[in-house]
Amino acid sequence: MNVVIAPPGENTIQLLPMRQTAEAKVHSEDWTGVTGAKERRKLQNRLNQRARRRRLRQRNDAEGDAPLSGSQQPEEIDQLAVTLGALHLVSREGQPQLVQGRGRSKPFLLSVGDAPSSERTLEQLRRQAEQAYFSTGMGSPAHGSLTTIVRFNVFDGLARNAALLRIGDEWLMKRTTSKFYNRPASSDTSLPPNMVPTPLQRSTPHHPWIDLLPSPRMRDNFLIAAHSLVGTVDEDLLCRDIVDVGAGHGVEHAALIVWGDAWDQKRWEATEGFINRWGWLLAGCPEILEGTNARRRERGLKTFQFKV
């Protein structure tokens, strides 16, 4: 996958589809992280054969095959069905044990030094991302390079959303409460409409990192679930999957990917793993679902057919 340092964010490393891997349908077919020559050639041959078959189908279509009925496009017929993951609540008493069992109370990105700093964390991630970019450009990408770059872009995007909302580094700190809680609605018209805090954000105590999510419905979905009378959301796990891209497990594990301005809902992509685990968060969020399919279509992947 080609990676270039480019707008829209000053710090963003933009991910662009790599022509040689455009036919990859699953993460395991991405040969750019494979060091063994035999396995790499095997994957490359598979993708080349798939590309050849696709070109033949396109040529046959252009030479007069019957048109598709209605306005359906090929990708709309050959979709990958995914189900929005159901909400699973945990007991408030059991939450500390879940956190302890994972070995740390917050993603490591939220605990850099004694006084967490988004600037210092971004610098740390920038160095890692630049090394991943360099090794990829040299033709010897390290395992996990893509995850490293995505992690940097997501954190940078959330930091830019924090700056947009005039939230300081408190979104990186434990046991803090959103500044919007118990505050009246603001008349500030400089914010994109989707980033304006909802009435539920202003009336419900929550951690400020929730304010950075690009969809108002997504934020409300979380707050409703987190304050359920019968349990709560495993916020620690959710934070790790979003802010820390699955805590290093890999992009396909369960992650959100940002491809541009982080405040723009349509610039975010949800991986299949994220949809399976946290799909209930995306209920009523058509912009993110549309953005997800747009990004997949650009890479030549099957689009998702979302099922509730």
C-alpha positions in Angstrom: 0.0 0.0 0.0 1.4 3.4 -1.0 1.7 5.9 1.8 2.2 9.6 1.2 2.4 12.5 3.6 -0.3 14.9 2.3 -3.3 17.1 3.3 -5.9 17.3 4.7 -4.2 17.3 8.1 -0.8 18.8 8.7 0.3 15.6 10.4 -1.8 13.1 8.5 -0.1 10.3 6.6 -2.6 9.6 3.9 -3.2 6.0 2.9 -3.8 5.4 -0.8 -4.7 2.1 -2.4 -1.6 0.3 -3.8 -2.2 -0.9 -7.4 -0.4 -4.1 -6.8 -2.6 -5.1 -3.9 -5.9 -3.7 -5.2 -7.3 -7.3 -5.8 -6.7 -8.4 -2.2 -10.0 -9.2 -0.5 -8.8 -10.1 2.9 -5.9 -8.9 5.0 -4.1 -12.3 4.7 -3.7 -11.7 0.9 -1.7 -8.4 1.4 1.8 -9.5 0.4 3.4 -6.2 1.3 4.1 -7.5 4.8 5.3 -10.9 3.8 9.1 -11.4 4.0 9.3 -14.9 2.6 9.9 -14.8 -1.2 8.0 -18.0 -1.9 4.9 -17.0 0.0 5.1 -13.5 -1.5 5.2 -14.8 -5.0 2.3 -17.1 -4.3 0.1 -14.2 -3.1 1.2 -12.0 -6.0 0.3 -14.8 -8.5 -3.1 -15.2 -6.9 -3.8 -11.4 -7.2 -2.6 -11.3 -10.7 -4.9 -14.1 -11.8 -7.8 -12.4 -10.1 -7.0 -9.2 -11.9 -6.9 -11.0 -15.2 -10.3 -12.6 -14.6 -11.8 -9.3 -13.7 -10.4 -7.6 -16.9 -11.9 -10.5 -18.9 -15.3 -10.0 -17.3 -15.1 -6.2 -18.0 -14.2 -6.9 -21.6 -17.1 -9.2 -22.1 -19.5 -6.7 -20.5 -18.2 -4.0 -22.9 -18.6 -6.2 -25.9 -22.4 -6.5 -25.5 -23.4 -8.7 -22.5 -26.9 -8.0 -21.4 -27.0 -4.9 -19.1 -27.9 -5.2 -15.5 -31.5 -4.7 -14.5 -32.4 -1.4 -13.0 -29.6 0.8 -11.6 -27.7 -2.1 -9.9 -24.0 -2.0 -10.2 -21.9 -5.2 -10.0 -20.7 -4.5 -6.5 -24.2 -4.0 -5.4 -25.1 -7.6 -6.5 -21.9 -9.2 -5.2 -21.9 -7.9 -1.6 -20.5 -9.3 1.6 -23.3 -9.6 4.2 -22.2 -8.4 7.7 -24.4 -8.1 10.8 -24.2 -5.1 13.0 -22.9 -6.6 16.3 -25.4 -6.7 19.1 -25.0 -4.7 22.3 -23.4 -6.7 25.2 -23.5 -5.1 28.6 -21.3 -6.0 31.5 -22.0 -5.6 35.2 -20.6 -2.5 36.8 -19.1 -4.7 39.5 -17.4 -6.9 36.9 -15.9 -4.1 34.8 -12.7 -3.6 37.0 -12.0 -7.4 36.7 -12.3 -7.2 32.9 -9.9 -4.3 32.8 -7.4 -5.9 35.2 -7.5 -9.1 33.1 -6.4 -7.2 30.1 -3.3 -6.0 31.9 -3.8 -2.2 31.7 -6.6 0.1 32.5 -6.4 2.2 29.4 -4.8 2.0 25.9 -1.1 2.7 26.1 -1.7 5.8 23.9 -3.6 7.3 26.8 -0.8 6.9 29.3 2.4 8.3 27.9 4.4 9.5 30.9 3.0 10.9 34.1 1.2 13.8 32.3 -0.3 12.5 29.1 0.2 14.9 26.1 -1.3 14.6 22.7 1.7 16.4 21.2 4.2 14.0 22.8 2.1 11.0 21.8 1.8 12.2 18.2 5.6 12.6 18.0 6.1 9.1 19.3 3.6 7.7 16.7 5.0 9.9 13.9 8.4 8.3 14.4 6.9 4.8 14.2 4.8 5.7 11.2 7.7 7.3 9.3 9.8 4.2 9.9 6.9 2.0 8.6 6.6 4.3 5.6 10.3 4.1 4.9 10.5 0.3 5.1 7.4 0.0 2.8 9.0 2.4 0.3 12.2 0.3 0.4 10.2 -2.8 -0.5 10.7 -4.5 2.8 7.6 -3.6 4.9 7.7 -4.8 8.5 4.9 -6.9 9.9 2.4 -4.5 11.3 3.4 -1.5 9.2 -0.1 -0.8 8.1 -1.4 -0.9 11.7 1.3 1.5 12.8 0.3 4.1 10.1 -3.4 3.7 10.7 -2.8 4.1 14.5 -1.0 7.4 13.9 -3.7 8.7 11.5 -6.6 7.8 13.9 -4.9 9.4 16.9 -4.0 12.4 14.9 -7.6 12.7 13.6 -9.0 12.5 17.2 -6.5 15.1 18.4 -7.6 17.4 15.6 -11.2 16.8 16.6 -10.2 17.7 20.2 -8.6 20.9 19.0 -11.8 21.7 17.0 -13.9 21.3 20.1 -11.3 23.2 22.2 -10.7 20.1 24.4 -7.2 20.0 25.9 -5.2 16.9 26.8 -7.9 15.9 29.3 -9.2 13.4 26.7 -6.0 11.4 27.4 -6.4 11.3 31.2 -8.2 8.9 33.4 -11.2 9.8 35.5 -12.1 13.0 33.8 -15.5 14.3 32.7 -16.4 16.0 29.5 -16.5 19.8 29.7 -19.8 19.7 27.9 -21.6 17.9 30.7 -24.0 20.1 32.6 -23.3 23.0 30.2 -26.0 24.9 28.2 -26.1 24.6 24.4 -23.5 26.8 22.7 -24.3 29.3 20.0 -20.9 28.6 18.4 -21.6 28.2 14.7 -18.0 27.5 13.8 -18.3 23.7 14.4 -19.5 21.3 11.8 -23.1 20.4 12.7 -22.3 16.8 13.4 -19.6 17.8 16.0 -22.0 20.0 18.0 -22.6 18.2 21.4 -26.0 16.6 21.6 -28.5 17.2 24.4 -27.5 13.8 25.8 -23.9 14.8 25.9 -24.8 17.9 27.9 -27.0 16.0 30.3 -25.0 12.8 30.8 -21.6 12.5 32.5 -19.0 10.8 30.3 -15.3 10.8 29.4 -14.3 13.5 26.9 -12.9 11.0 24.3 -16.5 10.2 23.5 -17.0 13.8 22.3 -14.4 13.2 19.6 -16.4 10.6 17.7 -17.6 12.1 14.4 -21.3 11.0 14.5 -23.8 12.5 17.0 -25.9 9.3 16.8 -22.8 7.2 17.5 -22.1 9.3 20.6 -25.7 9.0 21.8 -25.7 5.3 21.1 -22.8 4.9 23.5 -24.2 7.1 26.2 -27.6 5.3 26.2 -25.8 2.0 26.5 -23.2 3.1 29.1 -25.9 4.3 31.4 -28.3 1.4 31.1 -30.0 0.3 34.3 -29.0 -3.3 33.8 -25.2 -2.9 33.1 -22.7 -0.8 31.2 -20.5 -0.9 28.1 -17.0 -2.2 28.3 -15.6 1.3 27.6 -12.0 0.2 28.1 -12.2 -2.3 25.3 -14.1 0.1 23.0 -11.4 2.8 23.7 -8.6 0.4 22.9 -10.3 -0.7 19.6 -10.9 2.9 18.4 -8.1 5.0 19.9 -5.5 2.3 19.8 -6.6 0.4 16.7 -7.2 -2.8 18.6 -4.2 -2.3 20.9 -1.8 -3.5 18.2 -3.8 -6.6 17.2 -4.1 -5.4 13.6 -6.4 -3.3 11.5 -8.7 -6.1 10.6 -9.2 -7.1 14.3 -11.6 -4.4 15.2 -10.8 -0.8 14.2 -12.0 2.4 12.7 -9.8 3.9 10.0 -9.8 7.6 9.0 -9.1 8.7 5.4 -9.3 12.4 5.6 -10.8 15.1 7.8 -11.7 13.3 11.1 -14.8 15.4 11.7 -16.3 14.2 8.4 -18.3 11.1 9.1 -17.9 9.9 5.5 -14.1 9.8 5.8 -14.2 7.0 8.4 -14.2 3.3 7.6 -15.3 0.5 9.9 -13.5 -2.8 9.5 -15.5 -6.0 9.5 -14.2 -6.9 12.9 -15.4 -3.6 14.3 -18.8 -4.0 12.8 -19.1 -7.5 14.2 -18.1 -6.3 17.7 -19.4 -2.8 17.9 -22.0 -2.6 15.1 -24.7 -1.4 17.5 -22.8 1.9 17.8 -23.3 2.4 14.1 -27.1 2.0 14.1 -28.5 5.1 12.6 -25.1 6.3 11.3 -25.6 6.0 7.5 -22.7 8.4 6.7 -20.2 6.1 8.3 -21.7 3.0 6.7 -21.6 4.8 3.3 -18.1 5.9 3.9 -17.0 2.4 4.7 -18.4 1.0 1.4 -16.9 3.9 -0.5 -13.4 3.2 0.8 -13.8 -0.6 0.1 -15.1 0.2 -3.4 -12.0 2.3 -4.1 -9.8 -0.7 -3.1 -11.7 -3.1 -5.3 -13.2 -5.0 -2.3 -16.7 -6.3 -1.9 -19.0 -3.7 -0.3 -20.8 -4.6 2.9 -24.5 -5.4 3.0 -25.4 -4.3 6.5 -27.9 -6.4 8.5 -29.3 -5.4 11.9 
